[in-house]
Amino acid sequence: MPTAEQLTLTDEESRLLQQGLIEWSGPARCTEEFAVAMGFDGTEDLNRRGLRIRRALAEREALDPLDWARALLATELAFASDVVGSGYEWSTTTGWPDDTTVRVLRSTQLKLIRTVAPLVGRGLGTRAEAER
């Protein structure tokens, strides 16, 4: 599995992930449960950790695999979901046209999939063992 240091995003890919996280502080409507499903401890953690991840992306700092997964999933949901995310309004609220977003999102997914896929069911998308 690639380490965080081996992952290299283009400026455009990095900006897209940053924008996806920003949407959760604005037009996207997150619940505690959705924040947990995206790998955060809750909405407060989404805001706090999301800011830290955005800064790391902007500064080209290494992220651990779970933070890559959080950024990718948060962006995918903010872009695609009209129920909890920005959805239909994405291009209006971000300035990113849908066709550009899909192109950049797909290239980002291809780079991150080997890092984030092993996390599903182990820290991402599931409740902690004690909460079951």
Residue, then its C-alpha position, 0 to 999 in steps of 0.5 A: m500500500p502506498t504511504a502518504e509521502q508517495l501520493t502526489l496530487t496535481d494542484e487541481e486535484s488538491r484544490l478539489l479536495q480542499q473545496g469538497l471539505i469547505e462545502w461541509s462548512g457551508p451549503a452541505r448539510c452534515t449529520e453526526e451519523f454522516a460525519v462518522a460514516m465519512g471517518f470523522d468523530g462527528t460534525e465538530d470533528l469534521n469541521r476541526r479535522g477538515l480544516r487541518i486536512r485542507r491546510a495540509l493539502a494546501e501546504r503539500e504535507a503528508l496525510d495519513p491514509l484515513d485523512w486521504a479517505r476522509a478528504l476523498l469521501a467528503t468531496e465525493l458526497a459534497f459534490a454528488s449528494d443533493v440530500v446532504g451535500s451541495g449536489y445540484e448547487w455544487s457548480t454555483t457554490t464552488g465555481w467548479p463546473d460539473d464536467t471539470t469536477v468529474r474529470v478531476l475527481r476521477s483522476t484523484q480517485l485513481k491515485l487514492i483508491r489503493t490507499v483508502a479502500p483497505l480502510v472501509g470497515r476498519g475506521l471508515g464507514t462503520r461505528a466503533e466496536a464499543e458503539r455496536 
